[in-house]
Amino acid sequence: MEGGESSVQIIKNAPSVLKADIWTHYGFYELKGKSELDKSHAVFKVCHTKIKYLGGNTTNLRNHLSRFHCEKLTPATKKTAEPAQRRIDEALSTFPPNSEKAKKITQSVAAFIAKDLRPYSVVENTGFRHLLKTLEPRYKLPSCSHFTENVIPALYNGTKAQVMASMIQAKRVAITCDAWTSVATESYLTVTAHYISEDWQFLSHVLQTRAVYESHTGAHVAELLSRVVEEWQLSDKDVVLVTDNASNMIVAAEFGKFPHVKCFAHTLNLASQRALKVATLSRLLGRVRRISTFFHRSTTANHYLKEKQKCLGLKNHKLITDVATRWNSAYDMVERFLEQQPAICATLLSPEVRKGQSDLCTLNETDVSNAEDAVSALKPMKDATTLMSEESNPTVSLIAPIIAQLFQDMTGTIGDSPMIHAIKNAIKTDLLKSGGEIGDLQRSD
């Protein structure tokens, strides 16, 4: 293609013998000094671009129209216009590995692996490779080992430097520590840092999750925590340690000489767990758990429960079975049972469900009354647990007012039933053990 030679030249319409629809957009210049048309080049009437015309072949003309003036395409020309052809170097080349575009995509893949906790092998998955190939055909995805040995370590080091630069500005840092076991029965210790930045933003960073092969003794945990403090240059930050109430964590705080704060949510859980062991309530929970388990196990019972819920105008909620490590799941189980009690009773009495079942467990009026009393007595603990769990930036200042309110709520009244009195007494006794420690902590803070 060649540009128009002169803006003063007049484009003459193509001769009438050229009947193709494309000629509505093209014409010819006249030969200089002659009245004849220069048919060696067709001229586009809008941009005055000259395109070599090979008598009878309009492919180049149509390609120019399609690539640069697609808004001029008519239904007729659309059918015959060929798609714009990519340059050979665009079609065949790939980004050099050190090009800015390739580096940016590689970094994005590394961030995807890190942020979404994906395995390194994701870069070898057919679907993932197909996705990247569709998004950018010229990008060549590096091997799994390249991410393992180079990209992810570089991303970690860069992120670590940013976190350390941020934490070094803080005057004081708190670290939370928890030991846990994976589904593969491998033991880990996770340490998280919390601090307030110079612009008064509450920031948190997971510093490390490290495999622990040795025994979780207090001395060994203290050694691991000391290494973390040294590695992240926190020795001058008056580090405060927050852990659960496990004895080894208490010993670790003493060995490491860390000011220690026991997790208040865990304290609430322990006090509530003690209440769940009250004999009357424990037996009640066993009966409710048995009913809930039956409905989860029996497809017939579950089907008829849904039918009864519709008939009685109750919400289509599944029954809940509690989990031993979370006290509030027991509360939720009883609360859901009371909500669905009419539908449950109707279902358990139906012949279709009782057929072949000789030991169906049901609750009498006393059990239902006790369940209502239990929910009422445990409601303050449920609210406190929810508040501590939902708070995005929990601080030690929340503890005193919450525990003061709980002491008031757990004080017995004349109208309390024996079970309510036992529940309140169990919770209050357990909270009193930590009340003194909490008061000392807040006074020193």
Phi, psi and chi 1 to 4 in degrees:
 res  aa     phi    psi   chi1   chi2   chi3   chi4
   1 MET       -  148.7  -68.1 -171.7  -63.6      -
   2 GLU  -132.4  149.2  -59.8  174.8    6.6      -
   3 GLY   -75.9  159.3      -      -      -      -
   4 GLY   -62.4  141.8      -      -      -      -
   5 GLU   -83.1  -36.1  -66.5  177.5   -7.5      -
   6 SER  -147.9  134.9  174.0      -      -      -
   7 SER   -75.0  -11.8   59.6      -      -      -
   8 VAL   -93.8   -9.3  -62.5      -      -      -
   9 GLN   -69.7  143.7  -75.2 -175.1  -76.5      -
  10 ILE   -99.4  132.9  -61.6  175.0      -      -
  11 ILE   -88.1  121.5  -58.7  173.3      -      -
  12 LYS   -90.1  143.5  -62.0  -69.9 -174.6  177.7
  13 ASN   -62.3  150.8  -70.8  -28.4      -      -
  14 ALA   -66.3  148.3      -      -      -      -
  15 PRO   -56.4  152.8  -22.4   32.4      -      -
  16 SER   -64.9  -19.0   57.8      -      -      -
  17 VAL   -70.3  -19.8  -65.9      -      -      -
  18 LEU   -89.4   95.8  -58.8  176.6      -      -
  19 LYS   -93.3   -5.9  -59.9 -175.9 -179.5  -61.0
  20 ALA   -61.2  145.7      -      -      -      -
  21 ASP   -62.1  -22.5   55.4  -85.1      -      -
  22 ILE   -64.8  -22.8 -164.4   68.6      -      -
  23 TRP   -75.2   -5.6  -70.0  109.6      -      -
  24 THR   -69.6  -18.7   58.2      -      -      -
  25 HIS  -104.6  -11.4  -55.9  -73.0      -      -
  26 TYR  -123.0  156.1  -72.6   91.2      -      -
  27 GLY  -148.5 -161.4      -      -      -      -
  28 PHE  -135.8  151.8  -63.7  100.9      -      -
  29 TYR   -84.1  159.1  -74.6  137.9      -      -
  30 GLU   -84.8  148.8  -72.2 -176.0  -21.7      -
  31 LEU   -65.8  140.5  -69.0  170.9      -      -
  32 LYS   -61.0  127.8  -67.9 -178.1  179.2  179.8
  33 GLY    77.4    4.2      -      -      -      -
  34 LYS  -131.5  162.7  -61.2 -178.3 -179.3  179.8
  35 SER   -96.7    9.6   58.3      -      -      -
  36 GLU   -91.4  153.6  -61.2  177.8   10.0      -
  37 LEU   -83.0  143.4  -64.0  177.3      -      -
  38 ASP   -87.5   92.2  179.5    8.7      -      -
  39 LYS   -85.3    8.8  -65.1 -177.4  179.7  179.4
  40 SER   -75.6  -23.0   63.3      -      -      -
  41 HIS  -137.9  131.0  -68.6   82.6      -      -
  42 ALA   -87.8  147.3      -      -      -      -
  43 VAL  -118.5  126.0 -175.2      -      -      -
  44 PHE   -75.2  130.1 -164.6   84.6      -      -
  45 LYS   -68.9  -22.5  -66.4  179.4  179.8  179.6
  46 VAL   -85.6  -53.0  175.3      -      -      -
  47 CYS  -102.4   -2.5   62.9      -      -      -
  48 HIS    61.7   26.0  -68.7 -156.2      -      -
  49 THR   -75.7  132.8  -62.5      -      -      -
  50 LYS   -93.7  128.2  -67.4  175.9   63.5  177.4
  51 ILE  -124.7  131.1  -58.1  174.4      -      -
  52 LYS   -60.8  129.5 -167.0  168.5 -176.4  178.0
  53 TYR  -110.0  116.6  175.0   56.3      -      -
  54 LEU   -97.4   79.8  -53.9  173.9      -      -
  55 GLY     2.0  104.4      -      -      -      -
  56 GLY    95.0  -20.2      -      -      -      -
  57 ASN   -98.6  114.1 -170.1  -24.1      -      -
  58 THR  -106.2   14.5   59.6      -      -      -
  59 THR   -58.8  -47.2  -61.3      -      -      -
  60 ASN   -63.2  -35.6  -69.9  -20.3      -      -
  61 LEU   -66.1  -42.7  -50.3 -174.8      -      -
  62 ARG   -69.0  -37.8  -65.3 -177.5 -174.4  -80.6
  63 ASN   -63.1  -41.1  -75.2  -17.7      -      -
  64 HIS   -63.8  -42.8  176.8   78.5      -      -
  65 LEU   -61.9  -42.4  176.0   64.0      -      -
  66 SER   -69.8  -37.1  176.0      -      -      -
  67 ARG   -81.7  -38.2  -67.2 -179.9   64.4 -176.4
  68 PHE  -114.1  -13.2  -58.4  104.5      -      -
  69 HIS  -140.6   50.4  -54.8  -79.8      -      -
  70 CYS   -62.9  -22.8   57.9      -      -      -
  71 GLU   -67.8  -16.5   73.2  -79.2   -1.2      -
  72 LYS   -88.4   -5.3  -60.9  -69.5 -175.8 -178.5
  73 LEU   -65.5  136.8  -73.1  173.3      -      -
  74 THR  -105.8  162.8   62.7      -      -      -
  75 PRO   -50.2  -36.0  -28.7   36.2      -      -
  76 ALA   -70.5  -43.9      -      -      -      -
  77 THR   -74.0  -26.8   53.5      -      -      -
  78 LYS   -63.0  -36.3  -78.8 -177.7 -179.4  179.4
  79 LYS   -67.0  -33.6  -67.7  178.9 -178.5  178.6
  80 THR  -102.3  -15.9   54.0      -      -      -
  81 ALA   -68.5  133.5      -      -      -      -
  82 GLU   -87.1  148.9  -64.9 -178.0    6.1      -
  83 PRO   -63.3  149.1   24.2  -34.2      -      -
  84 ALA   -60.9  131.1      -      -      -      -
  85 GLN   -86.6  136.2  -65.1 -179.8   -2.3      -
  86 ARG   -75.5  149.1  -64.1  175.4   60.3 -164.7
  87 ARG   -63.4  151.0  -71.6  165.1   35.6 -172.9
  88 ILE   -60.5  -40.8  -66.2  177.2      -      -
  89 ASP   -68.5  -29.8   59.1  -19.8      -      -
  90 GLU   -71.3  -39.4  -68.6  178.4  -16.2      -
  91 ALA   -72.5  -32.6      -      -      -      -
  92 LEU  -103.3  -23.5  -60.3 -179.9      -      -
  93 SER   -82.6  162.5   67.9      -      -      -
  94 THR  -126.1  159.0   57.7      -      -      -
  95 PHE   -64.2  135.6  -70.1  132.5      -      -
  96 PRO   -61.4  142.0  -21.0   32.0      -      -
  97 PRO   -55.4  -28.9  -23.1   33.1      -      -
  98 ASN   -94.4    7.0   59.1  -12.2      -      -
  99 SER   -72.0  153.1   69.7      -      -      -
 100 GLU   -61.5  -38.9  -70.2  -57.1  -43.5      -
 101 LYS   -64.3  -46.2 -178.2   71.2  172.3  179.4
 102 ALA   -64.4  -41.8      -      -      -      -
 103 LYS   -61.7  -41.2  -72.5 -179.6  180.0  178.5
 104 LYS   -64.4  -42.8 -171.6  173.3 -178.7  179.7
 105 ILE   -66.9  -41.8  -62.6  176.1      -      -
 106 THR   -61.3  -41.6  -59.8      -      -      -
 107 GLN   -63.9  -36.7  -72.0  -63.0  -42.9      -
 108 SER   -67.2  -39.2  -64.3      -      -      -
 109 VAL   -63.8  -41.3  173.8      -      -      -
 110 ALA   -62.9  -41.4      -      -      -      -
 111 ALA   -64.4  -37.7      -      -      -      -
 112 PHE   -61.3  -44.8  159.2   71.0      -      -
 113 ILE   -63.1  -44.6  -67.3  173.1      -      -
 114 ALA   -72.6  -48.8      -      -      -      -
 115 LYS   -71.0  -35.3  -69.6 -175.8  176.2 -177.3
 116 ASP   -96.9    6.3  -70.3   -5.0      -      -
 117 LEU    53.2   47.5  -60.5  177.8      -      -
 118 ARG   -89.4  150.5  -52.5  -54.4  -58.7  169.7
 119 PRO   -70.3  152.2   25.6  -34.0      -      -
 120 TYR   -57.7  -30.6  -70.1  117.0      -      -
 121 SER   -66.2   -7.1   59.4      -      -      -
 122 VAL   -61.3  -27.7   70.7      -      -      -
 123 VAL   -72.5   -9.4  -59.7      -      -      -
 124 GLU  -102.8   -3.2  -62.2  176.9  -11.5      -
 125 ASN   -71.3  137.2  -67.4   -9.2      -      -
 126 THR   -60.5  -45.1  -56.6      -      -      -
 127 GLY   -63.4  -41.5      -      -      -      -
 128 PHE   -66.7  -41.9 -176.2   73.9      -      -
 129 ARG   -65.3  -37.4  -61.3 -179.8   73.1   89.5
 130 HIS   -65.3  -38.8  175.4   70.4      -      -
 131 LEU   -60.3  -49.5  171.0   64.5      -      -
 132 LEU   -65.3  -36.3  -69.8 -174.7      -      -
 133 LYS   -64.9  -35.7 -168.6   68.3  175.5  177.2
 134 THR   -71.0  -41.6  -58.1      -      -      -
 135 LEU   -70.1  -39.9  -65.4  175.5      -      -
 136 GLU  -148.9   92.6 -179.4   47.7   79.2      -
 137 PRO   -60.4  -24.7  -21.0   32.2      -      -
 138 ARG   -85.3   -3.3  -69.4  173.5  -69.3  173.1
 139 TYR   -91.6  130.2  172.6   69.0      -      -
 140 LYS  -104.0  116.1 -175.8  177.4 -179.9 -179.5
 141 LEU   -71.1  125.7 -174.9   62.8      -      -
 142 PRO   -65.3  168.0  -21.1   32.8      -      -
 143 SER   -74.7  165.7   64.4      -      -      -
 144 CYS   -59.7  -42.3  178.0      -      -      -
 145 SER   -64.9  -31.0   59.5      -      -      -
 146 HIS   -64.8  -41.0 -179.1   69.4      -      -
 147 PHE   -67.9  -41.3  -78.4   95.8      -      -
 148 THR   -65.5  -42.6  -55.3      -      -      -
 149 GLU   -94.8  -21.1  -60.8  169.2    3.5      -
 150 ASN  -124.9  -59.8  -59.4  -60.3      -      -
 151 VAL   -68.1  -51.9 -174.7      -      -      -
 152 ILE   -65.3  -44.8  -63.7  -63.9      -      -
 153 PRO   -57.9  -38.9  -28.4   37.6      -      -
 154 ALA   -66.2  -39.3      -      -      -      -
 155 LEU   -63.8  -41.4  178.1   62.0      -      -
 156 TYR   -62.9  -47.2  171.4   80.4      -      -
 157 ASN   -63.0  -40.0  -68.7  -29.0      -      -
 158 GLY   -65.6  -42.9      -      -      -      -
 159 THR   -66.5  -40.8  -55.0      -      -      -
 160 LYS   -61.1  -41.3 -178.3  178.3 -179.3  179.3
 161 ALA   -62.7  -40.1      -      -      -      -
 162 GLN   -65.2  -42.7  -66.7  175.8    4.8      -
 163 VAL   -64.5  -44.2  171.2      -      -      -
 164 MET   -64.2  -39.0  -67.3 -178.1   68.1      -
 165 ALA   -64.4  -33.1      -      -      -      -
 166 SER   -74.4  -44.8  177.1      -      -      -
 167 MET   -69.1  -27.4  -74.4 -162.8  -59.7      -
 168 ILE   -66.4  -19.2 -158.1  170.5      -      -
 169 GLN   -82.3  -16.7  -55.0  -61.6  -35.1      -
 170 ALA   -76.0  146.7      -      -      -      -
 171 LYS   -84.4  -29.4  -66.4 -176.8  177.7  179.4
 172 ARG  -147.5  143.5 -164.4  165.3 -169.4  179.9
 173 VAL  -130.7  136.9  175.6      -      -      -
 174 ALA  -107.7  142.3      -      -      -      -
 175 ILE  -121.3  138.1   60.3  174.1      -      -
 176 THR  -107.0  144.6   53.8      -      -      -
 177 CYS  -137.3  136.1  168.4      -      -      -
 178 ASP  -148.7  136.0 -169.6   26.0      -      -
 179 ALA   -99.6  138.4      -      -      -      -
 180 TRP  -148.7  165.7   52.3  -79.5      -      -
 181 THR  -122.7  132.4  -56.3      -      -      -
 182 SER   -77.7  172.2   69.5      -      -      -
 183 VAL   -64.9  -19.2  -66.5      -      -      -
 184 ALA   -90.2   14.3      -      -      -      -
 185 THR    57.1   36.7   63.9      -      -      -
 186 GLU  -104.8  137.8  -64.8  176.6  -24.6      -
 187 SER   -93.7  138.3 -176.1      -      -      -
 188 TYR  -136.4  157.9  -66.3   91.0      -      -
 189 LEU  -128.1  124.0 -175.8   76.1      -      -
 190 THR  -111.5  133.4  -63.1      -      -      -
 191 VAL  -122.7  129.2  179.7      -      -      -
 192 THR  -123.0  140.0  -52.9      -      -      -
 193 ALA  -106.1  144.2      -      -      -      -
 194 HIS  -135.0  135.9  -46.4  -91.0      -      -
 195 TYR  -162.3  169.3   61.1   97.7      -      -
 196 ILE  -107.9  126.9  -63.4  176.3      -      -
 197 SER   -76.6  175.8   65.0      -      -      -
 198 GLU   -62.9  -28.9  -71.9 -174.7  -48.8      -
 199 ASP   -96.2   21.8   56.6   -9.3      -      -
 200 TRP    65.2   36.4  -71.3   91.7      -      -
 201 GLN   -99.6  134.7  -63.3  -64.8  -44.6      -
 202 PHE   -83.3  117.0 -172.1   92.5      -      -
 203 LEU  -118.6  147.4  -58.3  177.7      -      -
 204 SER  -137.1  141.6  -62.0      -      -      -
 205 HIS  -140.1  133.0  -54.9  -68.8      -      -
 206 VAL   -77.0  113.1  176.3      -      -      -
 207 LEU   -78.5  -39.6  -58.3 -174.7      -      -
 208 GLN  -167.7  153.3   68.3  175.7   34.0      -
 209 THR  -126.1  111.1  -65.4      -      -      -
 210 ARG  -118.7  137.4 -179.9  164.6  -64.1  175.5
 211 ALA   -67.4  138.1      -      -      -      -
 212 VAL  -119.7  111.7  179.6      -      -      -
 213 TYR   -97.1  -18.8  -56.9  106.5      -      -
 214 GLU   -86.9  173.4  -57.9   84.8   -6.4      -
 215 SER   -65.3  144.5  176.4      -      -      -
 216 HIS   -83.0   52.8  -69.4 -170.0      -      -
 217 THR   -76.5  158.2   62.6      -      -      -
 218 GLY   -59.5  -39.0      -      -      -      -
 219 ALA   -64.5  -41.8      -      -      -      -
 220 HIS   -69.7  -40.1 -177.0   59.5      -      -
 221 VAL   -62.9  -40.3  172.8      -      -      -
 222 ALA   -61.1  -39.3      -      -      -      -
 223 GLU   -64.1  -43.4 -177.8 -177.5   -8.6      -
 224 LEU   -63.0  -42.3  -68.7  176.2      -      -
 225 LEU   -65.6  -37.8  -67.5  175.0      -      -
 226 SER   -63.7  -37.2  -62.6      -      -      -
 227 ARG   -65.0  -40.0  -69.4  178.5 -170.1  170.5
 228 VAL   -62.4  -47.0  172.0      -      -      -
 229 VAL   -59.7  -40.9  170.4      -      -      -
 230 GLU   -70.1  -44.3 -178.1  179.7   -6.6      -
 231 GLU   -61.8  -38.6  177.9 -177.0  -11.3      -
 232 TRP   -96.3   12.3  -68.4   85.9      -      -
 233 GLN    55.2   52.3  -59.1  178.1   11.2      -
 234 LEU  -110.0   10.4  -58.9  175.9      -      -
 235 SER   -61.4  -28.8  -59.2      -      -      -
 236 ASP   -99.5   16.7   61.2  -20.6      -      -
 237 LYS  -103.2   11.1  -58.3  -59.0  179.3 -176.9
 238 ASP    49.5   56.2  -64.3  -34.5      -      -
 239 VAL   -61.3  130.4  175.0      -      -      -
 240 VAL  -105.4  135.1  175.6      -      -      -
 241 LEU  -103.1  127.5  176.9   62.8      -      -
 242 VAL  -115.7  122.9 -178.9      -      -      -
 243 THR  -140.7  178.9   70.6      -      -      -
 244 ASP   -77.3 -172.9   58.4   22.4      -      -
 245 ASN   -90.6   12.8  -66.0  -98.5      -      -
 246 ALA   -61.0  143.3      -      -      -      -
 247 SER   -63.1  -36.0   58.4      -      -      -
 248 ASN   -67.7  -30.5   63.2  -30.2      -      -
 249 MET   -71.8  -36.3  -68.2  -59.8  178.1      -
 250 ILE   -64.2  -42.8  -62.7  173.7      -      -
 251 VAL   -65.8  -38.8  171.9      -      -      -
 252 ALA   -61.5  -41.0      -      -      -      -
 253 ALA   -63.7  -38.2      -      -      -      -
 254 GLU   -68.7  -43.5  -66.0  174.9   -7.8      -
 255 PHE   -64.1  -43.0  -94.3   87.2      -      -
 256 GLY   -82.7   -4.6      -      -      -      -
 257 LYS    57.7   42.2  -62.1 -179.4 -180.0  179.8
 258 PHE   -94.7  135.3  -63.5  108.7      -      -
 259 PRO   -57.7  129.5  -22.9   33.0      -      -
 260 HIS  -115.8  131.2 -171.9 -148.2      -      -
 261 VAL  -120.3  123.0  179.0      -      -      -
 262 LYS   -81.5  136.6  -64.5  177.4 -178.1  177.6
 263 CYS   -56.4  119.7  173.5      -      -      -
 264 PHE   -70.1  -33.7 -173.7   56.1      -      -
 265 ALA   -62.6  -37.2      -      -      -      -
 266 HIS   -70.0  -35.4 -168.5 -120.1      -      -
 267 THR   -62.2  -42.9  -61.8      -      -      -
 268 LEU   -63.0  -39.2  -67.7  176.4      -      -
 269 ASN   -63.9  -42.6 -178.0   63.6      -      -
 270 LEU   -65.9  -41.2  -67.1  178.1      -      -
 271 ALA   -65.1  -39.6      -      -      -      -
 272 SER   -70.1  -39.1  -58.5      -      -      -
 273 GLN   -60.0  -35.6  -68.7  -77.5    7.7      -
 274 ARG   -65.2  -38.0 -178.8  165.2  180.0  167.2
 275 ALA   -66.5  -35.1      -      -      -      -
 276 LEU   -66.7  -16.7  -61.7 -176.6      -      -
 277 LYS   -87.7   -2.5  -66.5  178.0 -178.6  177.4
 278 VAL   -57.0  130.0  169.9      -      -      -
 279 ALA   -52.4  -49.8      -      -      -      -
 280 THR   -61.7  -44.9  -52.4      -      -      -
 281 LEU   -68.8  -38.9  178.9   55.2      -      -
 282 SER   -60.6  -43.6  179.1      -      -      -
 283 ARG   -64.9  -39.4  -72.7 -166.8  -64.5  -90.9
 284 LEU   -62.6  -45.1  173.6   64.5      -      -
 285 LEU   -60.6  -36.3  -68.9  175.1      -      -
 286 GLY   -62.6  -41.2      -      -      -      -
 287 ARG   -68.3  -44.9  -64.1 -170.8 -174.2  100.8
 288 VAL   -63.7  -40.9  176.4      -      -      -
 289 ARG   -62.6  -38.0 -173.3 -177.8  -57.0  114.5
 290 ARG   -66.0  -40.2 -173.0  174.4  176.6 -175.9
 291 ILE   -66.8  -45.9  -67.1  173.4      -      -
 292 SER   -60.8  -43.3  173.1      -      -      -
 293 THR   -62.9  -38.5  -56.7      -      -      -
 294 PHE   -60.9  -44.2  169.6   71.1      -      -
 295 PHE   -69.1  -30.3  -83.0   93.6      -      -
 296 HIS   -73.5  -28.7  -79.6  -72.3      -      -
 297 ARG   -87.4  -32.8 -172.9  179.6   69.2 -111.5
 298 SER   -98.3  115.5  172.4      -      -      -
 299 THR   -68.0  -33.6   55.9      -      -      -
 300 THR   -65.0  -48.4  -58.5      -      -      -
 301 ALA   -62.3  -40.1      -      -      -      -
 302 ASN   -64.2  -39.4 -171.3   50.8      -      -
 303 HIS   -63.5  -47.2  169.4   74.3      -      -
 304 TYR   -70.6  -27.4  -81.2   98.0      -      -
 305 LEU   -63.1  -42.9  176.5   62.5      -      -
 306 LYS   -62.5  -39.0  -67.1  179.1 -179.1  179.3
 307 GLU   -64.6  -43.6  -66.3  -63.2  -38.5      -
 308 LYS   -66.1  -35.7  -60.3  -58.9 -179.0 -176.3
 309 GLN   -61.4  -40.3  -72.7  172.6  -24.7      -
 310 LYS   -66.2  -44.8  -70.1 -179.5 -177.4  178.4
 311 CYS   -63.4  -37.3  -66.0      -      -      -
 312 LEU   -91.9   -1.7  -64.5  169.9      -      -
 313 GLY    71.2   28.0      -      -      -      -
 314 LEU   -92.7  159.1  -61.8  174.8      -      -
 315 LYS   -66.9  145.1  -66.4 -179.7  179.4  178.8
 316 ASN   -80.0   72.2 -177.5   19.4      -      -
 317 HIS  -107.1  140.9  -74.2  166.2      -      -
 318 LYS   -80.0  154.2  -69.2 -176.3  177.3 -179.6
 319 LEU   -73.7  153.4  -60.6 -172.8      -      -
 320 ILE  -110.5  137.2  -63.0  173.1      -      -
 321 THR  -110.6  132.0  -57.0      -      -      -
 322 ASP   -72.7  161.4   60.2  -19.1      -      -
 323 VAL  -117.1  133.3  178.7      -      -      -
 324 ALA   -59.7  -33.6      -      -      -      -
 325 THR   -85.1   -6.8   55.1      -      -      -
 326 ARG  -125.8  105.1  -64.7  175.2  177.7   82.9
 327 TRP   -61.5  -36.2   86.5  -93.3      -      -
 328 ASN   -66.1  -18.4   49.0  -52.0      -      -
 329 SER   -68.1  -31.3   64.5      -      -      -
 330 ALA   -68.3  -40.3      -      -      -      -
 331 TYR   -60.8  -47.1  177.0   93.6      -      -
 332 ASP   -62.7  -36.4  -66.1  -23.1      -      -
 333 MET   -62.9  -46.4  178.7  179.0   68.7      -
 334 VAL   -69.7  -41.3  176.8      -      -      -
 335 GLU   -61.8  -42.8 -173.4  179.1   48.1      -
 336 ARG   -66.8  -37.7  177.9   61.8   54.5   80.9
 337 PHE   -60.7  -44.3  175.1   85.7      -      -
 338 LEU   -65.3  -36.5  -69.0  173.8      -      -
 339 GLU   -63.1  -40.1  175.0 -164.9  -86.2      -
 340 GLN  -102.6   10.5  -61.5  -65.8  -31.0      -
 341 GLN   -56.0  -42.2 -164.7  -95.6  -21.9      -
 342 PRO   -60.8  -42.7  -24.7   35.5      -      -
 343 ALA   -69.1  -37.4      -      -      -      -
 344 ILE   -63.8  -46.9  -66.4  170.8      -      -
 345 CYS   -61.7  -45.1 -176.3      -      -      -
 346 ALA   -63.5  -37.8      -      -      -      -
 347 THR   -68.4  -44.3  -57.3      -      -      -
 348 LEU   -67.0  -22.0  -67.1  176.8      -      -
 349 LEU   -90.1  -10.5  -68.4  174.9      -      -
 350 SER   -72.3  139.3   62.4      -      -      -
 351 PRO   -59.3  -34.5  -21.1   32.2      -      -
 352 GLU   -63.9  -35.1  -64.7   84.6   -2.3      -
 353 VAL   -82.9  -37.0  173.7      -      -      -
 354 ARG   -74.8  -16.7  -62.4 -173.1   67.0   85.8
 355 LYS   -59.7  120.3 -175.6  178.5  179.9 -179.6
 356 GLY    79.7    2.9      -      -      -      -
 357 GLN  -113.5  112.4  -59.4  -70.7  -22.0      -
 358 SER  -100.5  -12.1   58.4      -      -      -
 359 ASP  -126.5   38.8   57.6  -14.7      -      -
 360 LEU   -65.0  133.0  -75.5  179.6      -      -
 361 CYS   -92.2  130.8  179.6      -      -      -
 362 THR  -129.8  161.6   57.4      -      -      -
 363 LEU  -107.0  137.2  -91.8   61.9      -      -
 364 ASN   -88.2 -177.7   55.1   35.1      -      -
 365 GLU   -63.4  -37.0  -68.6 -176.1    8.6      -
 366 THR   -64.3  -40.7  -58.6      -      -      -
 367 ASP   -62.6  -43.8  -68.7  -30.5      -      -
 368 VAL   -63.4  -41.5  173.8      -      -      -
 369 SER   -62.8  -42.2  177.7      -      -      -
 370 ASN   -64.7  -36.7  -75.4  -20.8      -      -
 371 ALA   -63.1  -41.9      -      -      -      -
 372 GLU   -64.7  -40.2  -67.4  171.8  -17.0      -
 373 ASP   -64.3  -40.0  -72.7  -14.3      -      -
 374 ALA   -64.3  -44.3      -      -      -      -
 375 VAL   -62.4  -41.8  167.9      -      -      -
 376 SER   -64.4  -43.0  175.7      -      -      -
 377 ALA   -70.4  -33.9      -      -      -      -
 378 LEU   -89.7   -6.7  -68.0  170.4      -      -
 379 LYS   -56.4  -44.5 -176.9   67.1  162.5   58.2
 380 PRO   -59.7  -37.4  -24.5   35.4      -      -
 381 MET   -68.7  -36.7  -64.0  -62.6  -71.2      -
 382 LYS   -63.2  -45.1  169.6   68.5  173.4 -179.7
 383 ASP   -63.0  -42.8  -67.0  -20.7      -      -
 384 ALA   -64.6  -42.1      -      -      -      -
 385 THR   -63.1  -43.9  -58.9      -      -      -
 386 THR   -62.9  -41.9  -58.2      -      -      -
 387 LEU   -61.4  -45.4  175.9   62.5      -      -
 388 MET   -69.0  -31.2  -65.3  -56.6  -62.3      -
 389 SER   -76.8  -34.8  -59.2      -      -      -
 390 GLU   -84.4  -21.6  -68.9 -179.5  -13.1      -
 391 GLU   -64.6  119.5 -179.1   68.2   33.0      -
 392 SER   -74.8  -30.9   58.2      -      -      -
 393 ASN  -126.1   69.5  -60.6  -33.4      -      -
 394 PRO   -67.7  137.9   25.1  -32.7      -      -
 395 THR  -127.0  163.2   60.0      -      -      -
 396 VAL   -64.5  -22.1   72.4      -      -      -
 397 SER   -67.5  -16.6   60.9      -      -      -
 398 LEU   -74.7  -24.6  -72.2  173.0      -      -
 399 ILE   -67.8  -48.0  -61.5  176.6      -      -
 400 ALA   -58.0  -51.3      -      -      -      -
 401 PRO   -64.5  -35.0   18.7  -30.1      -      -
 402 ILE   -66.9  -45.9  -68.6  177.3      -      -
 403 ILE   -70.4  -31.3 -156.5  166.5      -      -
 404 ALA   -64.3  -41.8      -      -      -      -
 405 GLN   -66.7  -37.5 -178.1   63.2   48.5      -
 406 LEU   -67.0  -39.5  -71.6  176.0      -      -
 407 PHE   -59.4  -39.2  -79.0  147.0      -      -
 408 GLN   -68.2  -43.8 -179.4  178.4  -24.2      -
 409 ASP   -68.2  -29.3  -67.0  -27.9      -      -
 410 MET   -91.7    7.5  -65.9  -57.2  139.1      -
 411 THR   -80.9  127.4  -59.5      -      -      -
 412 GLY   -66.1  152.3      -      -      -      -
 413 THR  -123.5  166.2   60.7      -      -      -
 414 ILE   -62.0  -36.0  -62.6  176.0      -      -
 415 GLY   -83.0    2.4      -      -      -      -
 416 ASP   -68.6  138.0  -72.5  -15.5      -      -
 417 SER   -74.1  163.8   67.1      -      -      -
 418 PRO   -54.6  -39.0  -26.6   35.3      -      -
 419 MET   -69.1  -42.8 -173.8 -179.8   72.8      -
 420 ILE   -62.0  -41.8  -68.5  179.7      -      -
 421 HIS   -61.1  -41.6  176.4   76.3      -      -
 422 ALA   -66.6  -39.5      -      -      -      -
 423 ILE   -63.9  -49.5  -69.9  174.1      -      -
 424 LYS   -61.7  -42.9  -70.9 -177.4  175.4 -179.4
 425 ASN   -64.3  -40.0 -174.7   60.6      -      -
 426 ALA   -64.1  -44.0      -      -      -      -
 427 ILE   -67.7  -45.5  -68.1  173.9      -      -
 428 LYS   -64.6  -40.7 -169.1  170.5 -176.1  178.3
 429 THR   -60.6  -42.4  -60.1      -      -      -
 430 ASP   -69.7  -40.0 -156.9  -87.8      -      -
 431 LEU   -68.0  -32.8  -70.8  177.7      -      -
 432 LEU   -61.7  -29.7  -79.2  170.8      -      -
 433 LYS   -64.8  -35.3  -68.4 -167.5  -56.8 -177.7
 434 SER   -96.2  -10.1   57.7      -      -      -
 435 GLY   -61.8  -42.2      -      -      -      -
 436 GLY   -64.8  -41.7      -      -      -      -
 437 GLU   -63.2  -39.5  -62.3  174.2    1.7      -
 438 ILE   -65.9  -42.4  -66.9  169.6      -      -
 439 GLY   -62.9  -42.9      -      -      -      -
 440 ASP   -61.3  -41.3  -66.8  -19.3      -      -
 441 LEU   -62.4  -45.7  171.0   65.5      -      -
 442 GLN   -71.8  -32.0  -67.9 -168.5  -42.4      -
 443 ARG   -67.9  -38.4  -77.1 -169.4  -66.8  -87.6
 444 SER   -73.4  -27.2   65.0      -      -      -
 445 ASP   -74.3      - -169.0   60.3      -      -
